Amino acid sequence: MQKVQPRILSGFMELLPPDQILFNQMRDTIRSVYEKFGFLPLDTPVIEYSEVLLAKAGGETEKQIYRFNKGDNDLSLRFDLTVPLARYVSEHKEDIAFPFKRYQIGKVFRGERPQKGRFREFYQCDIDVVGNGELSLIYDAEMPVIIYNIFKQLDFGPFVIRINNRKILNGFFASLNLTNEASDILRVIDKIDKIGQEAIRKELSEMALDSAIIDKILTFINIKGTNDEILVALEKMGVKDETYLLGVEELKEVINHLRTFQMPEACYQIDLTIARGLDYYTGTVYETNLKDYPALGSICSGGRYDNLTGYYTDEVLPGIGISIGLTRLFSQLKDQEIINSERKCLLDALIIPMDDSCVNYAIELASYLRQNDHKTDIYYGMKSIKAKMKYANRLAVPYAIIIGTEEVANRTLTLKNMQTGDQESVDFANIVDKIR
C-alpha cells in the first residue's frame, strides 16, 4: 500500500504536548479573568450562511473568506467572532438580558498568505458587552481594567494600553473638510507603528492631500504628554466640530473612570495614532503593547461599535469589546523566547505495577489519588521495569509509584521522586500527603 506523507497545511498551528499545556494555561487564565468580570460563555457555529456572515464584509476581508457550497447552501467559515455575535444577539434578543456580557474563545479562519505570526486558522479570545438602546461609558473603562488583569497574571513584563476615540479623529477630519476621505486616512494612520511617519506622509500625499493638510494631520496625531496634558491640548485645538467635542468628552470620562477603577496610570496612555482599521468602530478604541517587545505589535485590541447589528435588525444594539489573538500571540512569544514550556506532563504520579497480579491494587490506588485531586495514570503494558521507568522519565512525571507483590501484600507502595531519584516505602493511607 502506498504511504501518504503526514503533513499539515501551512498557516495552521499544531503543538507538541509541552507547548499545548502552556497554550492551554494561557487560554485558561484569559477565560478565568473574563468570568471574574461577569462575562457569560458563548460558542457560535464555525460555519455560517454566507449572506449572514458577509453582510458587512467587503474588500480584503471578503477575499480571505473560506467559502463553499454544500447542496443548495452557500456557506462560509467564520473569519472573526464579532460578526457571529452580532447575528446571535439580533436573533436571540428576546431571550437574553441586556447589557449582554459574553466571552467566546474559539477558532476563526482567514485564507490569507501565511507568514511569520500570521495564520489561516487561529484562536481568538473575545469579550463584548452589548446594550439595548444605550451602553454606559463605564464599560469603555472596564475593558482596559480587564486587559490589565489578564496581562498582569500572564506576566510577560510591563505593558501599556493605548486609548483613543474615533469620534475625535472623525470630527478632526470633518473640521478639515475631509469627511469623505476620513476612512482611508484612518487606515493609513493605523499603520504608523509598522511603517513609520515618513511612509505615512508619503501615503497621504498619494491620496492627493495638500501638504499643509498633511502637516496638520501629523501635528495632531503627534500630540504627546500625560493623559491630562493631551486632554488639555485637545480642548485647546479650537476645533468646533460637534463629533470631535463629544469624542473629547467621552475620552475624558473614560480616563476619569479608569482612575476610579484604580488602574495604574503607567499602564494606560492616550494615543491619537490609534485608529483601528475596522470600519465598525465608532468610539473608544484600544491597542495593547508589551513595552519590552514593541516589535510584537498590538497583543490585544478592540473598541466601541454602535452600528454592527444594523445589518440584521432595526433595533439599536451598541457594543464594546476586545480581542486577543491567542495563536499569534503564543507563536510570537515562543519565537522571542519570552515564554517557555516548563511542564511536559500534567500528571502528579504514574503508577507502575510490576506484573498482572498488581494491577487491581494499582487501580484502587489510582482511584484513591484521583478522589483526592491528584492527577494519576497507570502503566498497563507488561514490559520490563527498565522500559517502564524509561517511559516515566520520558513522560517527565514528578513521581513514579512502583507496586510489586510485596507492596500488594503489605498495603504499601514504593514512591520514587523522578527528579532526585530518592525513593521510599509509603503506606497506602499516607500517599496523598507525600505527593506535592
C-alpha positions in Angstrom: 0.0 0.0 0.0 1.4 3.4 -1.0 2.1 5.6 2.0 0.9 9.2 2.4 3.3 11.7 3.8 1.9 13.0 7.1 1.8 16.8 6.9 -0.5 19.8 7.6 -1.3 22.9 5.6 0.8 26.0 6.1 -0.7 28.7 8.2 -2.1 26.2 10.8 -0.5 25.6 14.2 -0.1 22.2 15.8 1.8 21.8 19.1 3.6 19.1 20.9 2.2 18.4 24.4 4.5 20.7 26.4 3.6 23.7 24.3 -0.1 22.7 24.2 0.0 22.6 28.0 1.4 26.2 28.1 -1.1 27.3 25.4 -4.0 25.9 27.5 -2.7 27.6 30.6 -2.7 31.0 28.8 -6.2 30.3 27.5 -7.5 29.3 30.9 -6.0 32.4 32.5 -7.8 34.6 30.0 -11.1 32.7 30.5 -10.9 32.9 34.3 -10.4 36.7 34.2 -13.3 37.1 31.7 -15.6 35.1 34.0 -14.4 37.0 37.1 -15.8 40.2 35.4 -19.2 38.5 34.8 -18.9 37.5 31.2 -21.0 34.5 30.1 -19.7 31.8 27.7 -20.9 31.6 24.1 -20.0 29.2 21.3 -21.3 30.1 17.8 -21.0 27.8 14.8 -17.8 27.7 12.9 -19.9 27.6 9.6 -22.5 30.2 8.9 -24.6 31.1 5.9 -22.5 33.3 3.7 -25.2 36.0 3.3 -25.4 36.3 7.1 -21.6 36.2 7.8 -20.7 38.5 4.9 -23.5 41.1 5.4 -20.9 43.8 6.3 -17.8 42.2 4.8 -16.0 43.6 1.8 -12.6 44.4 0.3 -9.7 42.3 1.7 -11.9 40.6 4.3 -14.2 39.1 1.8 -11.3 37.9 -0.3 -9.9 36.0 2.7 -13.1 34.1 3.5 -13.2 30.3 3.2 -16.4 30.0 1.2 -18.0 26.9 -0.3 -21.3 25.3 -1.4 -22.9 22.2 0.1 -26.0 21.2 -1.7 -28.1 24.4 -2.2 -26.4 26.2 0.7 -23.8 29.0 0.2 -21.6 28.6 3.4 -18.6 30.3 4.9 -16.2 29.7 7.8 -16.3 32.5 10.4 -13.5 35.0 10.0 -13.9 36.6 13.4 -16.1 36.2 16.5 -17.7 39.7 16.4 -19.9 39.3 13.4 -21.4 36.0 14.6 -22.0 37.8 17.9 -24.0 40.5 16.1 -26.0 37.8 14.4 -26.6 35.9 17.7 -27.7 39.0 19.6 -30.1 40.0 16.8 -31.5 36.5 16.6 -31.9 36.0 20.4 -32.5 39.5 21.7 -35.8 38.4 23.3 -34.0 35.6 25.3 -31.0 37.4 26.8 -30.6 40.1 29.4 -29.1 43.5 28.4 -26.5 44.6 28.8 -25.3 41.2 27.5 -21.8 40.4 28.5 -20.3 37.4 26.7 -16.9 35.8 26.1 -16.0 33.4 23.3 -12.7 31.6 22.8 -12.6 29.8 19.5 -11.0 29.3 16.2 -11.5 31.6 13.2 -10.3 31.2 9.6 -8.8 33.5 7.1 -7.4 32.5 3.8 -4.6 34.9 3.7 -1.0 34.3 2.8 0.7 32.6 5.8 3.8 34.2 7.2 5.6 34.6 10.5 3.0 35.4 13.1 0.1 35.1 10.6 -2.2 32.1 10.5 -5.1 30.8 8.4 -6.6 29.1 11.5 -6.2 30.8 14.9 -7.8 31.2 18.3 -9.4 34.5 19.2 -10.4 35.3 22.8 -13.1 37.9 22.7 -15.3 39.7 25.2 -18.1 42.1 24.3 -20.8 44.0 26.1 -23.9 44.7 24.1 -26.6 47.2 25.2 -30.2 47.7 24.2 -30.6 51.3 23.0 -27.7 52.6 25.1 -24.5 51.4 26.8 -22.7 53.2 29.6 -19.2 54.6 29.0 -18.2 52.9 32.2 -17.9 49.7 30.1 -15.4 51.6 28.0 -13.2 52.0 31.1 -13.9 48.4 32.3 -12.3 46.9 29.2 -8.7 48.3 30.0 -9.2 47.0 33.6 -9.9 43.5 32.2 -6.9 43.8 29.9 -4.7 44.9 32.9 -5.8 41.9 35.0 -5.1 39.4 32.2 -1.6 40.6 31.4 -0.7 41.1 35.0 -1.5 37.4 35.6 0.2 36.3 32.4 3.3 38.2 33.5 5.0 38.9 30.2 6.6 42.1 31.5 5.4 45.8 31.6 2.7 46.7 29.1 0.7 49.8 28.1 -2.9 50.0 26.9 -3.2 52.8 24.3 -6.6 54.5 24.1 -8.2 56.9 21.6 -11.7 57.8 20.4 -12.8 57.5 16.8 -15.1 60.5 17.2 -12.1 62.7 17.9 -10.5 61.6 14.7 -13.6 61.7 12.6 -14.5 65.2 14.0 -11.0 66.5 13.4 -11.1 65.3 9.7 -14.5 66.9 9.3 -13.1 70.2 10.5 -10.6 69.9 7.6 -13.4 69.1 5.2 -12.0 65.5 4.8 -15.1 63.6 5.9 -15.3 61.6 2.7 -11.6 60.7 3.0 -11.6 60.0 6.7 -11.9 56.2 6.5 -9.0 56.0 4.1 -6.9 58.4 6.2 -7.6 56.3 9.3 -6.5 53.2 7.6 -3.2 54.9 6.7 -2.7 56.3 10.2 -3.4 52.9 11.7 -0.2 51.6 10.1 2.1 54.3 11.7 3.7 51.8 14.1 4.5 49.4 11.3 5.8 51.7 8.5 6.8 54.9 10.3 5.8 58.6 10.0 7.6 59.3 6.7 5.9 56.4 5.0 2.6 57.7 6.4 3.3 61.2 4.9 4.1 59.5 1.5 0.8 57.5 1.5 -1.2 60.6 2.5 0.5 62.5 -0.4 -0.6 59.8 -2.8 -4.2 60.5 -1.7 -3.8 64.0 -3.3 -3.9 65.7 0.1 -2.4 69.2 0.3 1.0 69.3 2.2 -0.4 71.8 4.6 -3.3 69.5 5.5 -0.9 66.6 5.9 1.2 68.7 8.3 -1.9 69.4 10.4 -2.8 65.7 10.5 0.7 64.7 11.5 0.9 67.5 14.1 -2.5 66.4 15.5 -1.7 62.7 15.9 1.7 63.5 17.4 0.3 65.4 20.4 2.2 63.9 23.3 2.3 64.2 27.1 0.5 62.8 30.1 -3.2 61.9 29.7 -4.3 65.2 31.3 -1.9 67.2 29.1 -3.2 65.5 26.0 -6.8 66.2 27.0 -6.0 69.8 27.6 -4.3 70.1 24.2 -7.3 68.6 22.5 -9.6 71.1 24.2 -7.3 73.9 23.1 -7.2 72.8 19.4 -10.1 75.2 18.7 -12.0 72.5 16.7 -15.7 73.3 16.8 -17.0 70.1 15.2 -19.6 68.5 17.5 -18.4 65.0 16.9 -14.9 66.0 17.9 -16.1 67.7 21.1 -18.2 64.7 22.0 -15.2 62.4 21.5 -13.0 64.5 23.7 -15.7 64.5 26.5 -16.0 60.7 26.1 -12.3 60.2 26.3 -12.1 62.4 29.4 -14.9 60.4 31.1 -13.2 57.1 30.3 -9.9 58.3 31.8 -11.8 59.5 35.0 -13.5 56.1 35.3 -10.1 54.3 34.9 -8.9 56.3 37.9 -12.0 55.3 39.9 -11.1 51.7 39.0 -7.6 52.5 40.4 -5.9 51.4 37.3 -2.1 52.2 37.5 -1.6 55.3 35.3 1.6 53.8 33.8 -0.5 51.0 32.2 -2.7 53.2 30.0 -2.0 56.1 27.7 -4.0 58.3 25.3 -2.5 57.9 21.9 -4.1 59.8 19.0 -2.5 57.4 16.4 -4.7 54.6 17.5 -7.4 54.3 14.8 -8.2 50.6 14.4 -8.6 49.7 10.8 -12.1 48.2 11.0 -14.9 50.5 9.9 -17.4 49.5 12.6 -15.5 51.2 15.5 -17.4 54.4 16.3 -16.0 55.5 19.7 -13.3 54.4 22.2 -10.6 52.2 20.7 -7.7 50.3 22.3 -4.4 48.6 21.5 -2.1 46.9 24.0 1.7 46.6 23.7 4.4 44.9 25.7 6.9 47.7 26.5 10.0 45.5 26.3 8.9 43.9 23.0 7.5 46.7 20.7 8.1 44.6 17.6 5.3 42.2 18.6 2.8 45.0 17.8 -0.6 45.0 19.4 -1.4 42.0 21.6 -4.9 42.9 22.5 -7.2 45.4 20.7 -10.8 46.4 20.3 -13.3 49.2 20.8 -16.8 50.5 20.7 -19.2 50.0 17.9 -22.7 51.4 17.6 -23.9 50.0 14.3 -22.7 46.4 13.9 -26.2 44.8 14.3 -27.7 47.2 11.8 -27.4 44.6 9.1 -29.7 42.2 11.0 -32.2 44.4 12.9 -33.5 47.9 13.1 -33.1 48.0 16.9 -30.1 49.9 18.2 -27.7 47.5 20.0 -24.5 49.3 20.7 -21.5 47.3 21.9 -17.9 47.4 23.0 -15.4 44.6 23.0 -11.8 43.5 22.9 -10.0 40.5 21.3 -6.8 38.7 22.0 -5.4 36.8 19.0 -4.1 33.9 21.2 -2.5 31.8 18.4 -0.5 34.7 17.0 0.5 35.9 20.5 1.6 32.5 21.6 3.6 32.0 18.5 5.4 35.3 18.8 6.1 34.9 22.5 7.7 31.5 21.8 9.8 32.8 18.9 11.1 35.6 21.1 11.7 33.1 24.0 9.6 35.3 26.3 7.7 32.1 27.4 9.0 28.6 27.6 7.3 25.2 28.1 8.3 24.1 31.6 5.8 21.3 32.1 5.9 18.3 29.8 3.3 16.4 31.7 0.1 17.2 33.7 0.4 14.1 35.9 1.3 14.2 39.6 2.2 10.5 39.6 2.5 7.4 37.3 1.7 4.1 38.9 3.8 1.2 37.7 2.6 -2.3 38.5 5.3 -4.9 38.3 3.1 -7.6 36.8 -0.6 -8.6 36.2 -1.1 -9.6 39.8 -0.6 -5.9 40.9 -3.0 -4.2 38.5 -6.1 -4.4 40.7 -4.2 -2.8 43.6 -2.8 -0.1 41.2 -6.4 0.7 40.0 -7.6 1.0 43.6 -4.6 3.3 44.4 -5.2 5.5 41.3 -8.9 5.9 42.2 -7.9 7.0 45.7 -5.4 9.6 44.4 -7.9 11.0 41.9 -10.5 11.3 44.5 -8.0 13.5 46.4 -7.3 15.7 43.4 -4.0 14.1 42.3 -3.7 13.6 38.5 -2.8 10.0 38.2 -2.2 7.4 35.4 -1.3 3.7 35.3 1.2 2.0 33.1 -0.7 -1.1 31.9 1.9 -2.5 29.5 3.7 -5.6 30.7 7.3 -4.7 29.8 10.5 -4.8 31.8 10.8 -2.5 34.8 13.7 -0.7 32.9 11.3 0.0 30.0 8.6 1.2 32.4 11.0 3.6 34.2 12.3 4.8 30.8 8.7 5.7 29.9 8.2 7.6 33.2 11.4 9.6 32.6 10.4 10.4 29.0 6.9 11.5 30.3 8.7 13.8 32.8 6.3 12.7 35.5 7.2 14.1 39.0 6.6 10.8 40.9 6.6 7.1 39.9 4.7 4.7 42.2 6.1 1.2 41.9 3.9 -1.7 43.1 5.1 -5.3 43.4 3.7 -8.4 45.1 5.3 -7.3 48.4 3.6 -3.9 48.3 0.2 -5.5 47.5 0.6 -7.9 50.4 1.5 -5.1 52.9 -0.8 -2.4 51.5 2.2 -0.2 50.8 3.9 1.2 47.7 7.3 2.4 46.6 7.3 6.2 45.9 10.2 7.4 43.7 10.9 11.1 43.1 11.8 11.2 39.5 13.8 14.4 39.8 16.0 13.5 42.7 16.0 9.7 42.3 15.1 9.3 46.0 12.6 6.6 46.8 10.8 5.4 50.0 8.2 2.9 51.2 4.9 4.6 52.0 1.6 3.2 53.5 -1.4 3.3 51.2 -3.2 5.7 53.6 -0.3 8.2 53.6 0.3 8.6 49.9 -1.9 11.6 49.4 0.3 13.8 51.7 3.5 12.5 50.2 2.7 13.8 46.6 3.1 17.5 46.4 
